[in-house]
Amino acid sequence: MSRIGKLPITLPSSVKVDIDNNNLVTVKGAKGELQQQINPEMVLTVEDGVLSIERPSESKEHKSLHGLYRSLMNNMIIGVTEGFRKELELVGVGFRVANTGQLLELSLGFSHPIFLQLPDEITVETKMERNKSPLIILESCDKQLLGQVCAKIRSFRAPEPYKGKGVRFVGEHVRRKSGKTAASE
């Protein structure tokens, strides 16, 4: 039995879960609404405020899907109740960030600024304080979309190992390398 898959999910009173005939699960809560298509072979049941997922057989495919769908359902429920938050910091001289609504403008040391249009499901906030690295704060109820947008922003200038410059998550440790050493002769 999958250790993750067999754990039941307790539904908060503010969350409403609908399961369609085609195993399309819709979760509604205070922060928004999320949908996820589930493999039709998996059996989802909601009883007494508890969501449980059961698999039809002990095959390797069903075992892997069991844990996957339980994690996806749990993340959806956490997302519509509490939401997810990621913070990115820009480390480097002259690195700046600004936003106008859902349009994010990044100055990352290139000859031109980078503009990124963010999806409507994500709320963005930028902070520029004196003597501190600029911050990008992203919030959403969809964990997968939030991670994808963070990865896209980070890909514009990933942190490099020599000076540590680039876009990184707050609290992330960048492993540093030593530079060139002088010739011994």
N, C-alpha and C positions, 0 to 999 in steps of 0.2 A: 504494500500500500504506500502510495506517495505520502511522505511526511507532511508536505505542504498542502497537497490536494485534499487530504482527509480532514483538515482543520475547518470547522464551520465558520461562517462569517456572520457576526452579529450585526443586524441592521439597526441603525439609530432610528428613532421615531420620525425624524424629519425626512427620511429617505424613502422614496417610492421606487420599487423595482417591478418592471413589466417584462414578461418573457413571451415573445411572439411564437407562432406555430413553426416558423423557420429558425428557431433558436436565436433570434435577434433580441439581445438584452438591452433595455433602456433603463438607465438609472437617473432619477431626478432628485435634486436637492437644492439647498439654498444658494450654492455657488454656480449652478448650471445644470445642464443635461448632457449625458454621454451615452453613446451607443456602441455595442460590440457584437459582432457576429460570432457565434459559438458553433463549433463542429456539431452537426445534427446527431451524432452518435452519443454525445455527452448528455447526461440527464441533470437538469437543474431543478431544484425544488425550493420553494419559500414556504416555511412553516413556522408560525409563532415568532416572527421577527428574526429568523435564522435562515441564511442562504447556504445551501449545501450543493456540492457537485459530485456526481457519481460517474464512474466509468463503466462501460459495458463488459470489458474483458481485461485480462492481465497482459495484453500485448504491449510491446515496447512503445509503439506509437500512442496507445491510449494512456499509458503511464506518463509519458512526457506531456501530453495535452492536459492531463488532469491537473498537474501542478501549475502549468502555464495559465490555464483559464481561471484557476482559483486566485492566482496573483493578479491577473488582469481585473477580475471582479473586485478584489479588495482595493486595488488602486483606484478604481472608478468610485467606489463608495467613499474612500478617504478624500478623493478629489472634490466630490460634490458637497462634502460636509466641511472640510477644513481648507482644501486647496493646496497647491504646491508652490514653492517659492525657490528661486535660484538667484544667486548674486554673482556677478562677474566683475572683476576689477581689471583695469587697463594699466599695466606696469610699463612705463617707458617715458622718456622725456618728450614732451609735446603731444602726448596722446590725449585726445579729447573725445567727448561723447555728448550728444544732445538729441532730444526727441521732440518732434512736433506731432502730437497725436500718436499714430501707430507707425510713423516714419522715423527710423533711427539713423542718425548721421554719425559716423565714426571717422575720426582722424587718427590713423595708426602709423604715421611716418611715411606713407606713400606720397606720390606727387599729387594725388587727388583724394577727396573724401569718399567714403563708401556709404551708400544709402541702402537701407534694408527696410522693406515694407513688412511689418509684422502682421500675423493673422489677428482677426478680431477677438479670438478666444483668449489672447494673451494681453495682460495689462503690463505696461512698461513704465518705469520711473528711472530717471538718471540723476546722479548726484555728482557735482563738481565742487570739491572743497579745497581750499588753499592748503598746500603741503600734504595732501593726501591723494592717493590714486583715484581716478574717476571710477564711479560705480554704475553698473547697470543692474537694476532689480526687476526681475521678470516673475509674474505670478499667473497661474492658470489652474483650472480644474483638471486638465488633461495632461497627465504626466509624460506621456509619449511625445506629444506635440511640443511641450516645454523643453524636454531634453533635446529634441531635434533642432529647435531654434537656437538653443545654447550652443550646440555643436557647430551650427552654421556660423554663429558670431565668432566662436573660438577659432574656426578654420581660417578666418581672414588674417589672423596673426597669432599662431600658436606660440606658447612660451618657448623660448630657445634656451639651451642649457648653459650658455656661457655667461650672459649677463642677466638672464631671467626675464627679459623684455617680452611682452606679448599680452594676450588676453587669457586670463585664468580665473578659475572659480575662487571665491573668497575662502581662505584657509587651505588652499591646495599647496602642497609642497612640490617645488620644481627641483629635481635633482640637478645639481650644478657640476660642471666639468671644469678642470683647471685648463688654462690657456696653454699656448705654446711655451715650452721651456727653452732657454738659451742653449746654444751648442756648447758642449763641454770643452772644446778645444779653442 
